[in-house]
Amino acid sequence: NARRGETAVAPHVFFEDVSFFRDPGRFAREQQRFFRDMPLVACLSAELPEPGSYRTFDDAGAPMLLTRGLDGQVRAFLNICPHRASRVVRDEAGRASRFTCRFHGWTFDTHGKVIGIPEEAQFCGAIGEQKHLVACPAEERHGLIFVMATPGAAMDLDAHLGELDRDFAAIGLETAEIVHSDALQVPLGAPRSCRCA
């Protein structure tokens, strides 16, 4: 209807029970659909300006770590140590060539690969599958970093953006810079970041 310039109008007034808006199961499904199963803009490319730049992103319902590797490529990982599930990076942003979990000292490079495990011999070779941060889909396009907080998911950014891809290209966010950052308190009590370009 939108393509024809028309508005869809129901034949009569619909009444919804308030439980429709307060149903925990529906809320969980919406959280999954909108925050885990589709690409989200995590930040501007300007927020990962050089190799070794990193920032955390928690707004998708799973803690994430975004890095720009020495090869210039942006990668995303769950910000969870595969050893004991502790948060690896606690600072919101910075620059580093490695990330060390405070819990037991496991250390990872900007590609998410483990580069140091204290007393590794004590694990008797049984941790081969845990020697990498869990990767999530990430793609940089038009000055924006898109991520999905679901490991192993396929992110089809072309299909997701559709005709908006052309609009994003025209905006020129590749040259955008952060001029102000502030934290806002929302009614649910969770702090949210607001960044202006």
HELIX and SHEET records of a PDB file:
HELIX    1   1 ALA A    2  ARG A    4  5                                   3    
HELIX    2   2 SER A   19  ARG A   22  1                                   4    
HELIX    3   3 PRO A   24  PHE A   35  1                                  12    
HELIX    4   4 SER A   45  GLU A   47  5                                   3    
HELIX    5   5 GLU A  120  PHE A  123  5                                   4    
HELIX    6   6 GLY A  128  GLN A  130  5                                   3    
HELIX    7   7 LEU A  157  LEU A  161  1                                   5    
HELIX    8   8 LEU A  164  ILE A  171  1                                   8    
HELIX    9   9 LEU A  173  THR A  175  5                                   3    
SHEET    1   A 3 LEU A  40  LEU A  44  0                                        
SHEET    2   A 3 LEU A 144  VAL A 147 -1                                        
SHEET    3   A 3 ALA A 138  ARG A 141 -1                                        
SHEET    1   B 5 ALA A  93  ARG A  95  0                                        
SHEET    2   B 5 SER A  53  PHE A  57 -1                                        
SHEET    3   B 5 MET A  64  ARG A  68 -1                                        
SHEET    4   B 5 VAL A  74  LEU A  78 -1                                        
SHEET    5   B 5 ALA A 135  CYS A 136 -1                                        
SHEET    1   C 3 ARG A  98  THR A 100  0                                        
SHEET    2   C 3 THR A 107  ASP A 109 -1                                        
SHEET    3   C 3 VAL A 114  GLY A 116 -1                                        
SHEET    1   D 2 HIS A 180  GLN A 185  0                                        
SHEET    2   D 2 PRO A 191  CYS A 196 -1                                        
END                                                                             
